[in-house]
Amino acid sequence: MNLIDKFHHWRRKLRWNKQYKSGRWESLQSEKEIGRYHQIVSYIDEFGPKNPSILDIGCGDGVLNLRMDNLDYSYFLGVDFSKVSIEKAKKKNFPKSEFIAADAIHFSPGRSFDAIVFNEAFYYIHDSEKQNVLDRMLEYLNEEGVMIISIYREGTGCWEYFKENPKLRELAFTKVTTDEELRYWKIGVYKKT
Ligand SMILES: C[S@@+](CC[C@H](N)C(=O)[O-])C[C@H]1O[C@@H](n2cnc3c(N)ncnc32)[C@H](O)[C@@H]1O
């Protein structure tokens, strides 16, 4: 990123903090969003190893974790660059879980994972950094592990990083719809080739 991009990136981080503080993202816990989280959890269950370790990049305040009540997992790490969202997630005291405030652009997990999730987060990563972030996270995905991506609506400029990536094989891809025509998500599951 050049200096101007870095400035905008910093501003965006402040905006996320402000929005989490004001409660704007409480809406992610609504019934309308539930199908998306359940689809991600059921993909982890179906395609991932049993009792998986899970890394959630751009985890917000931990809604995915909240929706995992039927999934046995060994460890959950949520990472988000918004300190406010991470503080909110920590207060929920999820079992076997940790939350870290860190920027995906620089973050390297200290261990590998069975499932790595970008749940409504990949498109927020600056275009010049998307490939770097994806490549770095793939280094921390176990051989039998799965990478799961959820993107609102069409995900223009994002899906090619996964669908046209020679390092990845698509295992499943679906569209999660709601009663609102324009509120839908596409979700893909990938394994390393
Ligand atoms: C729409 S929210 C989704 C939150 C959560 N994944 C969910 O679906 O409940 C997008 C999240 O991505 C985070 N985010 C955006 N850019 C990021 C970056 N470079 N590093 C880490 N987190 C980032 C934001 O702070 C925000 O919490």
The ligand as a Tripos MOL2 file, in Angstrom:
@<TRIPOS>MOLECULE
LIG
   27    29     1     0     0
SMALL
NO_CHARGES

@<TRIPOS>ATOM
      1 C1        -18.7660   -7.2290    8.1510 C.3       1 LIG1
      2 S1        -17.6980   -7.4710    9.4980 S.3       1 LIG1
      3 C2        -17.8270   -9.2220    9.6700 C.3       1 LIG1
      4 C3        -17.5380   -9.6810   11.0690 C.3       1 LIG1
      5 C4        -17.6060  -11.2010   11.2820 C.3       1 LIG1
      6 N1        -16.7270  -11.9190   10.3850 N.3       1 LIG1
      7 C5        -19.0090  -11.7010   11.1230 C.2       1 LIG1
      8 O1        -19.4030  -12.0700    9.9980 O.co2     1 LIG1
      9 O2        -19.7350  -11.7390   12.1250 O.co2     1 LIG1
     10 C6        -16.0580   -7.2950    8.7770 C.3       1 LIG1
     11 C7        -14.9530   -7.3740    9.8210 C.3       1 LIG1
     12 O3        -13.6870   -7.3660    9.1600 O.3       1 LIG1
     13 C8        -12.7830   -6.6380    9.9760 C.3       1 LIG1
     14 N2        -11.6340   -6.2290    9.1620 N.ar      1 LIG1
     15 C9        -11.6330   -5.4440    8.0590 C.ar      1 LIG1
     16 N3        -10.3850   -5.2940    7.5840 N.ar      1 LIG1
     17 C10        -9.5670   -6.0090    8.3950 C.ar      1 LIG1
     18 C11        -8.1560   -6.2630    8.4300 C.ar      1 LIG1
     19 N4         -7.3230   -5.7040    7.5320 N.pl3     1 LIG1
     20 N5         -7.6740   -7.0540    9.4140 N.ar      1 LIG1
     21 C12        -8.4950   -7.6070   10.3460 C.ar      1 LIG1
     22 N6         -9.8370   -7.3990   10.3670 N.ar      1 LIG1
     23 C13       -10.3670   -6.6230    9.4010 C.ar      1 LIG1
     24 C14       -13.6280   -5.4800   10.5090 C.3       1 LIG1
     25 O4        -13.0760   -4.8810   11.6610 O.3       1 LIG1
     26 C15       -14.9520   -6.2070   10.7850 C.3       1 LIG1
     27 O5        -15.0060   -6.7040   12.0910 O.3       1 LIG1
@<TRIPOS>BOND
     1     1     2 1
     2     2     3 1
     3     2    10 1
     4     3     4 1
     5     4     5 1
     6     5     6 1
     7     5     7 1
     8     7     8 2
     9     7     9 1
    10    10    11 1
    11    11    12 1
    12    11    26 1
    13    12    13 1
    14    13    14 1
    15    13    24 1
    16    14    15 ar
    17    14    23 ar
    18    15    16 ar
    19    16    17 ar
    20    17    18 ar
    21    17    23 ar
    22    18    19 1
    23    18    20 ar
    24    20    21 ar
    25    21    22 ar
    26    22    23 ar
    27    24    25 1
    28    24    26 1
    29    26    27 1
@<TRIPOS>SUBSTRUCTURE
     1 LIG1         1 GROUP 0 **** ****
